[in-house]
C-alpha cells in the first residue's frame, strides 16, 4: 500500500470518468458536492482504489434521493477493501503528514521544530513514543485508525490530538473525549498541524474561561497542557544541541 509521502501533490481522481459512468437520471452537480468529492479523493487514496473501482462504490452508495451519505460511502469503501484483503484494513497509522500539507522550511523557532516533529512522525510511532516505547494497545490503534478513516484527519493532525488528549487527561486516551474534538476538527476542515495546534489552544482557553471561579482555581493549578501552548516559543530560536 502506498503511503501519504509517495506524492508531493494532492492525490487526483478522474471525476470526468465518474460523471460519464453515472446513470442518466442522476444530476452530477447535485451528487458530487465539494465535501463528497474530497471524501472520494481521500477514500480512493486511503484504500488504494483506482477510478474504476471507486466509481463503482460511489454508484452503489447513491440513495433514492440521488445523493450520497458520507458515512455510507466511507462504510462501503471500507467494506470493499476488507472483502478484497481478507478482513484487514490498510496500515494508515504508519503514514506521516503528506508533504503538501507541511509547514514550509525556514522557521527555526522551537514551535516550528515541534510542528516539524508532529509532521514527520507517524501516529503509530508518536503514540509509542508517548508510552515509553511500549507497543500501543489494540484499542488505541483502532481509535487512531478511526480518526484517519472515519473522521478524515491527517496523520500530523492526529498526532496533535493525541498529544493534547494525553497531556490534559492524565495520559489516557478517552475515546468519547477524542471523538468530540475530532468531530469539531472535521467540521472545521483542519488539515495542517499548525491549524490543529491553534484551534486546540483556542478551545482550551475558552473552556477555562467558562469554569466557575472555584473550580477554575483548582483545575488551573492541577492541569497540564502541551508545551506548544506557550506562545513565546514562536520567538525562541532552537539551540545547536536541539537542532542536532
N, C-alpha and C positions, 0 to 999 in steps of 0.2 A: 504494500500500500504506500502510495506517495505521501510525502509529508508537506506541511504548510510551507516549508522552506525550499521546496523544489522550484518555486517560481517567485520572481520579484514583482510580478504584476498580479492584480486581482484575477482569479480564475474566470474564464469566459464560458459562455453557453450559447449554443446556436438557437436563439429564440425564433428565428425565421423558419427553421425546420419544424419547431414545435407548433407554431401558428398554422403552418401548412398542413400539419397532420391532425389538427383538431376537427371534430365533427362540424358540419356546416351550420348547425343551429346554435353553435357556441360563439359568443362575442369575445374575441381575443382580448380586447381592451378592458372589458369588464372582468374577465377571468384573471388576466395577468397584471395585477396591481403591482405597484413598486415593491411592497413588502413580500408578495408571493414570488416575484422574480428574484429578489435577493435570497429568499429561502431556497428556491430551486437551485440557484448557483451554489449555495453553501452545502446543500444536501448532496448534489452531484459530486462535489469535491470531497466531502467527508466520507461518502460511501464509494468513491471511485467509480461512479456511474457515467457512462458516455451519454451523449444527447439522445440516442435511440432508446436506451433503457429508461432514462429519466423521463422522457416524453411519455412512455407507456405508463409509468407510475402516475404522472400528472393526470393523464386522461382517465385513469381508474379512480382518481380521487375527486373528480368533478361530481358535484351533487346535483339534485334535481333543479336547483335554482341557477345552475350554470356557473357556480362559483366553487372555490376550493377553501376548505378549512385548513388553516396552517397546522394545527395539531394532528389532523387526519393525514395530511401529506407527510409530516415527519414520521408518523406511525407506519405508514405504508412503505416509505423508503427504508426504514429500519427493518421491518419485517422481510422485505425483499432481500436486503443484504444478508440478514441472518439465515434465511432459507438457502441462499446461494453459498453460504460459508459455514455450514454445519452448526448454526446457532450462535456463532461468535460475532462480536462487534469489532469494528476497526480499532486499532491501538492509537486512538487520537490523543490519549493523555500523555503520549510520549512526544508530542509535537510542541514546538515553541511558537512564539508570536510571529505571524507572517511578516516578511520584510517590508511590504508596502504600508504596514501599519506601525512601523517602528519610528522612534524619535530620531531625527537627523543627528549625525555626529557633530561634535564641535563644542558642546557644552561640557565643561569639566567640573561642574558643581557636584556636591555629594548627592543631591536629589537626582541629578541626571544619571549618576552612577547606579542609584537604586532602580531607576526606571530601566536602565540597560540590563540589570540583573533580572528583573521581572520579565523582560522581553526575550532573553536568551536562554532561559531555563524552562524545561517542560513542567507542566503541573505535577506529573509523577515525581520528578526529581525534586521539585520545590517542596512538596509536602513531606517527602522523605527527609530532606534537609532540616525541616522543622520538627522532625520526630527522632532526632539523634541518629539519623540514617537507618532507622529500622524500617522494614517493609510496611507500607501502608496497609490498613485493613481493607477487606473486600468491600465493606460498607462505604469507606471513604473513597475508594476508587470508583465505585458505582455512582456516588454523588458527583464526582468530578466529570465522569462521562456524561451524566445527565445535564450538567451545566453547559457543556460544549455542544451536545447534540440537541437537547430539548429546548434550552434557552438561547442557543446560538452565540454564547460568549466565546471570545477569542482566548487562546491559552494564556497570554500575558494578563488579560483582564481577570481570568480565573485565579491566577496567582495573587493578584491584589486582593481579591475577595477572600481567598484562603488566609492570607496574612492578616487582614483586618479582623476576620472572624476569630482566629486563634488568639490574637492579642486582646480582644475585647470580651472573649467568652472563656477565659481560664483554660486556654489551649484545647477547647473542644469544638468540633465541627458539628454544630447543631443544624440538622437538615432544614427544619422549618425556618430558622433564622437566615440561613444561607439562601434558601429559595425565595424568601421575601425580598432580599436585596437583589438577587438575580433577576427576579421578575421586574423590579424597578429599572435595573440597568438595561434589560432587554427593551423595555418601553422607551427608555431614553436613547436607545441605539448607541450605547457605549461600546466602542471598538478598540480604543487605544488605552495603554497603561496609564498615560498621563491623565486622561479624562476620568478613568476609574478612580485614581487617587484623589482628584479634585472633588468628585461627587461624594466620595466616602467621607472626606474631611467636612464638606458642607453639611451632609446629613447628620454626622455625628455632633457637630456644633448645634444644629437645630434641635436635636434630641436633648442635649444637655440644657439648652435654654428653656425647654418645656418642663423640666423637672421642678417639683416643689422645692423650696429653698432648703429644707432639712435633708430631704433625700438627695438633692444635688450635692450638698456639702459632703455627705458620706460617700457617695459614688465617685465624685471627682477626686477624692483623696485616696480611693482604693482601686480605681480603674486604671488600666494601662491602655495606651494607644500605640499604633505603629510609629516607628522612628520618623517615617516620612511625613508625619503630620506637622513636623517642625518646619515652618515657612522659611526660617533663616537658612535652611540647607541650600536654598536656591542661590544664595550669595557666597556659600562656603566652597572654596576650592579643595579638591582632593589632594592629599599629600602624595609624595612619591611612593611611600610604603603602601598606601591604599590603592594606588593605581596598579602596582605590581600584584 
